[in-house]
Amino acid sequence: MNVLKIATAGSVDDGKSTLIGRILYDTKSLTDDKLEAIEEKSKQKGFDYLDFSLATDGLVAEREQGITIDVAHIYFSTPTTSFIIADTPGHIEYTRNMVTGASNSQASIVLVDARNGVVEQTYRHFFINNLLRVKDVVIAVNKMDLVDYSEEKFNQIKGEITYLAEKSGYQNQNITFIPVSALHGDNVVNVSDKMDWYKGQSLLDHLEAIETNKAEEASRTRFPVQSVIRPKTENYHDYRGYAGKVYGGSLAVGDEVTILPSDTKSKIKSIQFFDKEYEVAQQGSSVNITLEDDVNVSRGDMLVKAGEEPKVVKQLEATVCWMDKTPLQASEKYYLKHGVNDAQVKIMSLDSLIHTDFSGKEQNPSKLSLNEIGDVSLKISKPLFVDSYQENKANGAFILINPKTNNTAGVGFIK
């Protein structure tokens, strides 16, 4: 069964939580007690319809204010696909939450209120999907029932988003436009008969058709070593394996690999998972690998295919989304976490503040405040082996940690 991870985004009151609740309701994924709670709460509020946002908004403040504050993860399945949906907040002050939700997603749904059209948050969310290289983006034009299911209004919004896409730096994105009414279920799970001018699939049908093995773009193979396996039992006295997860491409028995940072060479002897052996470890597989040669490999080292070596650097240029209340400023020091490696870093310069409405950049800002995105230069205390985020998502991203609070202060994408 395919597994598809999806992020939702949209401005406040665009109907993200209602849309997800409608999907859960129409696919019969809500438990009886949850459905009874939704029916009871809807009656208490005096609604003559079911308030499906109650299916996802779990915090008391969310239910009271009718907004999403924290990222909620929703799980449900159809006969062909298992879905993991990150329901992210729409407020500008929760941009960091949207980045967090989209960072692990293979597809994204950006909601637009048909009455209001493209607004500031639409620009911001579309920009973040571009920044994070989310391959498949659905523009769900919601509340079509409130504009009399107008094809003209839908096409106007479609034209504005298409114009934005032409200005973006990520041209390999698949953008699909679907007119929906989450409240009434039009084009959500089933195709509506109220918009005969729309000839496409329903939202759920489109999501099921996304090939999850192609949602992640193939890139060079990276295998960061998370731990060294030394059982030291009588049967495995000399056994030495290396556990980790395969990113980018695949690894096969017999492949010649380079071990970083030592730059030594060897070949893969075996690939194992628990008590089974495999000839090939595909992208995303967590496996144990043994090598033909007795070479020194430790946690934090990386195995790569010979000829596919990443850059080894002590200075980085990256785009950073700032997540801390304390602004990011030049000369400050942080801990950098890159995969299983960590290092101390110093902020050498703030090169630009990026306007997320695609209007350009402000050069050499004095600081990056909470939820702002900018280009930054960093100096690292030890060499790291990295790729650009565009070439390899897993090996091209890092987080910055505030050494005083141990809070995650920012997330970076290597240029």
N, C-alpha and C positions, 0 to 999 in steps of 0.2 A: 504493500500500500504506500502511495506517495504521502510524504509529510511536507506541508507547506506552511512556512512561518510568514505571517502578515502583520504589518503595522497599519494602524488607522491614524488619520490626521485630519484636521479641519478646524475652523474657527469655532468659537463658543456658540452653542445652540445650533450648529449645523446638523446635528443628529447622529453623531458617531455611535454613542451608546444605544440609541434607539435602533439604528441599523443592525448592530450586532445582536441585540435582543430579538429583533425580527427574524434574523437568520436562525438563531437558536430555536425560536418558536416554530417557524415553518419547517425546520428539519427535525422537529420533535426531539430536540436535544435538551430541553428543560425538564428537570425533575418535577414530579407532581407537587411537592411542597413548595418549590420555587415558583411554580405557576400560580398556586393558590395565594402565595404572598404577593405576587404582582397584581392579581385580581383584587385582593383586599385593599392594597395600598392605592390602587387606581380609583377604587370606589370612594375611599376616604378623602381623596383629593377632589372628588366630584367630577372625574373624567368619565366620558361615555365611551372611552376606548382604553385599551391596555397600555400602560406606560412601560414600554419595553426597556427603557434606560435603566429601570430598577434591576434588570437581570445582570448588569455589569457594574453599576456604581455601588461599591460596597461600603465606602466610608459614610458615616453619619452626615458629615458636612457635604458630601457629594449629593446625597439624597435630598438634603434640606435646600441646597442652593440650585440643584438641577444642573450641576456642572461636573466634569471629570477633573480630579486633582492629581491622583496618582496613576501610574501605569498599572492596568489590570490585565492579566493574561487569561484568556478564555480558550478552552479546549473542547473541540467537538469533531465528529467524524461523519463522513458520508460513505456509501459503499466503496468509493474509489479513492478517497483522500482523507487524511487526518490533518486537521487544521490547528494551528496555534496562533491566536490573534492577540496582538498587543494593542489594547485600547489606550491611547495616549491623550493627555490633556490638550486643550486648544488654546489656553491662555498664553500670551507672549512670555509671561514670567515662568512658564513651565517648558520653555524651549529645550532645556537639558533633558527633560523627561521624554520628549519626542525623539531626540537624538538617541537616547538609551533604547527606546522601543524599536526604532528603525535599524539600529546597528546590527542586529542579528536576524533581520527579516529578509526574505527572498522576494517579497512583493509588498506593495503598499497601496492602501486605499485612501485617497485624498477626497474628502467631502467638500462640496461647494453648495451653499444655499442658493437655490434657483432664483429667489427673490433679490438677494444681495449681490450675486455674481462674484467675481474674483475680488478678494479683499486682501489687506496686508498680510494676514496669517496664511492665506493661500500661497502668496509669493514665498513666504518663509518656509512653509512645509514643502513646497515644490523644490526650493533651493536645497533643503536638507536631504531630500531624496536623491537629488543630483550629487551632492557632496558625498553621500554614503554609497553611491553607485548601486542603488536599488534598481534591479534590472526591469521589473514589471511594475508599472504604476497604473492604477485605475482611478480616473477622475469620475467620481460618482456625483452627478448633479442631483442633489436631493430636494425634497419638498416640491416636486413637479406638480403635485396636486394643487399647490397654492398659486401656481401661475397658469392654471388651466391646461397643463400638459403641453406647453407652448414649444413647438419645434424651433421657433425663432429665438427664444430665450436660450434654449439649449445650445444652438449653433453659435450664439454670441459668446457664451462662456467657452465653448470649444475653441473658437478662434483666438481668444485671449490666451488660453493655456498653450495653444500651438505656437503662438508668437513667443511666449516665454521659453518654450522648449528649443526654439531656434537660437535663442541667445545663450543657452546653457552650454557648459563645457562637456557634457556627457551626451554624446550623440547616438549611443547604442541602446538607449532606453526604449522599451516598448510601452507606449502610452495608449490606453483604451478609455473611451468616453461612454458612460452608461447613464441614461436618465432614470432616476428611481424615486419612489416615495416610500421611505422606510416605515412610515406610520401605517400605510395601507398595504404595503407589500408589493407594490408595482415594480417589476423587473429586479426584485431582490433574489428570491429563490425561483419564482416562476415568471415567465415572460408576460407582460401586461397586455391586455387588449385595448387599453386606453391611449396607447401611443403607437398607432399603426404605421406612423412614419419612421419608427425605429426598427431596424431590421437585424439588430445584433442579438447576442445572447443575454440571458439574465446574469446578474452579478455572480451568483454561485456557480452557474455553468461555466462562466469564463475562468473563475478561480480554479475549478476542477481541471480545466484544460491546460493550465500552466504546467509545463514539464519541469519538475523540481530539480532534476539532474542537470537541466540547462539554465536554471535560474541563477546558479552561481557560475560565473565565467571562469573557464579553465585557465590556469596559469602555471608557473613553474612550481615544482613540488618542494614543499618544506616539511620537515619532520623534527620539530623541537623536542628534545629528550626531557620528559617529565621526571623519570626516575630510572635508576639502574637496578635490574632484577638479579639478585644473587641468592638463590635459595640455600646453598651450602648444605644440602641434604646428601645422603650417600648416593642416590641415583643421579643427582645434578650437582656434584661437587665442583665441577669446573664450568658450570653454566653461567653465562653472562648475557643478559638480554637488556634491551633498551625500550622502555614503554613511552608511548606518546600518541599523538593524533596526527594524521596525514592531512596537510592543507595544500590546496592548489591543484595538484595533479594526482598521480598514483605512483606506487612503488611496487616492484616485482622482484621475486627471487632471481638473483644473478645480476641485478642492476649494480653498476659501479657507482659508489657514492663518495662524496667528500664530507669529512667531519670538520665542522667549524667550532671554535676558532683555530684548531691546531693545523688545519689544511691537510690532514692526512687522508689517504685513500684506502678504500676497502670495497668488498662486494657483499651484497645481502645474502646471507646463508639461509635464513628461514624467516617466515612471517607467521606469527601465532596469535590466536585470541583464545584465551582460556586453554581448553584441551584440544583445540582444532588448529590445523595448519592450513595456510592459504598460499597460493602462488602469487596473488596480486592483492595489494591493499589499496582500495579506492579512496578518493578524496572523502574526507570526513570520517574515515575508519580509525578507531582507537585500537591499536595493536601493539604487540611486542615483537621487536626485530632483533635477530642475532646477525653478527658479521663473521666473515670467513677469517679475518685477522684479529689477533689479540691487540687491539689498539685502545688507547686511553680515551674513554668517553664518559662524561659526567653530566649530571643534571644541568640544564641550561645550554648545553651544546646543541648543535643542529646538524641533521643529516640532510644533504641535498644531492640530487643527481649530478654526476660529474659533468661539467660544462654548463651547469645552471646555477652557478654560485651567485648569491646576492651581494649587495654592496656591504663593505665593512667600513663603518664610519664612526667618528668621534664628535661629529657635529651634524645637526639635523635642521632642515627647513621643513616646516609642517604647518598645516591649517589646524587651528585649535578652537574647540568650542568650550568656553569657560563656564564652569559649573559651581564656582565657589563665591561666597559673599564677599570675600577679600579679593579685590581686583588683581589681575595679573599685571605685573610691571617688570621692566627690565632690571637685571642684576639680581632678581630674586632666585632662590634655590628651592628645588623640589626633588622628590623621588620620582623616577620614571619607571613604569612597569611595562615591559615589552615582551609579551608571551610569558615564558617562564623565567625571563631575565629581568633584573632590576639594576638601576644605577642612579647615581646622583646627577642632577643636571642644573645648569645655570642658564637663566634666560638672558641671552646676549642682546636681543633687540626685538621690539614689536614693529614689524614691517608694515602692516596695514590692518585696518578694520574693514571687514567685508560687509557691504550692505546687502541684506538677503532679499531685496526686491529686484536684484539684478541691475541696479543702477550704478554699480562700480565700487571703488574702494577709497577709503580715507587713508592716506599715507602717513606713516610714523605716528600713530596715536600714542598718547601718554600712558594708556592703560587699556585692558580688556575687562569690562565689568561682567557681572553675572548674566549668562545667556547670550553674550556677544561672541561673535566668531571672527577670527583674524588670522593673519599669517605671522608666524613667529620663528625666530632662529634660536636654537638651543645648543649648548656645549655639554658633552656627556663625559662622565668620569672614566669610562672604559669603552673599548670598541664594541659596537653592536652590529649584527649582520641583519640588514633590513632590505625591504623592497619598497617601492612607492605603493601607496594605497591603491592606485589605479592598476598596478600590475598584480598585486596580491593582497587582498583585504586583510587576512589574518596577520601577515608579516609586515603590513604597512600601517598598523594602528598601534597606539599606546595610550596609557593613561598617566596623568600627573597626580601625585599625592602630596598634599600639604604636610610637611614634616612635623608641624606643630600640633595639628589636630588629627592626623592620619585620615582625613576625609579625601575622597576623590575630588580633585580640584578642577580637572579638565580632561578632555579626551582629544587626542591628536591624530591627524592623518598625514602621513609622510608624503612629501612631494616627490 
